[in-house]
Amino acid sequence: MEAIKSLGGRIHPDTGRRIAHVACRVLRGEAGTASLREVSAVAWVTLEQIPEYVPRGLYAPALAYVADGAAPGV
């Protein structure tokens, strides 16, 4: 993975942990999780499918980045 843009950060509403949102590009291989304690899975989905995976809503700057078509594969 290559980090290409910082999308900001916030305190997670459920865990109280600081979260950094970063847009990345897959350079080789497959995207995956670094820690199953933090992220249970990685999935490539359409913009319309995001609510199925993130029912409380995606972090607004991340959603704007994806909705603008900046993220490859979306």
N, C-alpha and C positions, 0 to 999 in steps of 0.2 A: 504494500500500500504506500501511496505517496500523499501526504497532506497537501491540499491545494488552496484551501481557504478556511480561515477561522470564521465560524458562524455565531460565535458568542458563547456565553455560559449562563448557568442559573443554578439555583438550589433545587434539587429534585423534590417535588411536592410530597412524595410518599416516604422517601428515605432520609431526606434532609442532607444528602450528600451533594457536594458541588459537582456539576456536570459540565464538561467542555464539549461543545458541538463543533466538529471539524468535517468539512467536505474532503473526501479522499478519492483517489483514483486507484483502481486495481492495476498493478503493473504486470503481475504474472500470477499464475495459480488461481485459487479461488478465495473469495472473501470468507472470513470465519471469525469466531470469537476468540479473544485473548483469555477471557476468564468466564466460565459458565456461571460463576456466582454473580457476575455483573450483567451479562447478556446471554440469554438462553439460546438464541439462534440468529442467523442472518438469512434474510430472504429478499429476493428481487421482486418488487411488486409495482403495480401501476399506481398512479396518483389516487385513483378512485379506491384502491384496496387499502390504503393507509389506515383508515378508521378501523378496519378489521384487526390490525396489528397494534394500533395505538389508539384505543378507544377514548382516552381522555384528551386526545389531540396532540399533534406533533408540535414541537417547539416552533413558534411563529417564524423566526428567521430561517430555520431549516426547511419549513414548509414553503416559504417564499422562494428559497433557493431551488428547490425541486420543482415547484410550480412554474418557475421561469424557464425551465428546460435546461438548466445549467448542469444537472447531474446526468451523466451518460447512463443509458439503460432504463430510463424512467419514461 
